[in-house]
Amino acid sequence: MPTLDVLGHPTWFAVHGDGDETVLLLHGGLSNSDALLDSIGAPLAERRRVAAFDRRGHGRTADTPEAFHYESMVDETIAFIEHIGAPVHIVGWSDGGIVGLLLALRRPELVGRLVAIGANFHWNMSTGVAGVTPSATEPAADSDHDPSDDSMMVQIAAAYAERSPDGADHWAAVAAKGFHLFGIEPELTVDDLARVSVPVLVMAGDDDLIPLGHTTAFYAALPEAQLAIVPGSSHGLPMEHPHEVARLIDRFLSSDVPPVTMMPNLRS
């Protein structure tokens, strides 16, 4: 199993394909790199080098006692990029999109372009724009809902058990840290988004966990952004429609920024 020392922690990684550009895939929360490598990884690797790594406590990378925080995940990502060579294009799904966004704010010189799929910029829907739906965060204190009972969470737990060096019994601890994170971070504002200096493709399913209003607010606040809402898809968009997602990513990475259109309105 290939591992790399990332900030003193053995970290699973993979690099596929070849090319002058590198696309770094950042997996979702409680997920692992295989979700993206096995879906959009192959078509993207036809023209570019594709890299991925499992963040601490995810996939084939062991956990540590520390809590999950997005800024710590950015630290890991910076260390990995410095190993494989910068700049890279970031394709982040869900939590990976949040990490990519924070990375673009902190170290824009490391990022060529950013694709954020099914990502939110604030955890709380009471911030003035719609946030993530309640099912995507911690259950309310007066709710009997247990997210571990959801069929998707059962699949995610099974994938964790298959890969984690910590064993299946550690899943409960990792899930608890993950759902705690979802309920307190990120806390970016539209003013923060206005400082993003790299081109961004904001992508989501038309039935995503992230409400459409939040996704469009995300897109509208970015200085140089494009928006893709894929019909007939959910938060699992990259796995549901891998070739369509890869095609949209390839078009974004290959085309002019800003795009040249026939009847510009917002970009006029």
Phi, psi and omega in degrees: 000120182290128176227156180226141176285112178243108181055040177083010184235127177299124189231128179287140179211167177211146175225127182230159174076187183208157179153172181282341181246149177243133174253122177260118179271127179246116187288169180281172179294136181065007181258202179206168186295333181301328181303321180269321179298321182278353181248289183265351184299311184296310179297327178290327182286354177293334184236347186218160170286134182241128180235156177202155173212151177270120179294162181309130179080008181235146175055234184267008177258127184295159178274168171229169182293341185293152174292161175277134173218143182296324180295326175294323177294326175294319177304314178300317183294319177300315180298321180292317179298320179295335177283315185274344179107133181251161357277165176230155167275136180256128169241106183244132178254129176058242178304325178298325176292323176296314178300316179298321179295313179295323176298316180297328177285320185278316185226069184298336181291345179274349189244128172281289175226157184237132171246118180248112184253121177058043183247150175242153180257352175213142183281337194252124181283001179262017183271003181111344171229159179294138179253201180290154179290154183305326182293343181270352179243189178298144175295149178299154184299331182263015182259146176268001183290131176246111184299339180290347178277345182294143184300321179295321179294327176297318178294319180295320178297321179294319178296322177297314182299326180291334190246325193293131173292347179277348179087161184300329184293342181275353183303318183300320180293318180294316180298320179297318178293322180295311182291331174295317178300315182301334183269357182229345182220158357280174180225046178280158177244170177295332175293323175297315181299328180294345180268357180289123187257357181258153176295140184229134168256115176266121184231144178201162172279156180286351175231049185280161170298328178276119182302148182302323180298322178291318180297317180289327175294321175303307181300313186293333183277346182277138182295323183225091187223157170232157186232133176227114173253116186266121182291153176065037183217161183239200177295341177274025186313311183298328179276332181284319184226064187299319183288323177293318178297314179298322179296317179295320178295314181298318178298318180295317182288336186263341189267168179294147173232122357288158181291150176263119183238165183285322186227068183297143178235289179293331182264007183285000000 
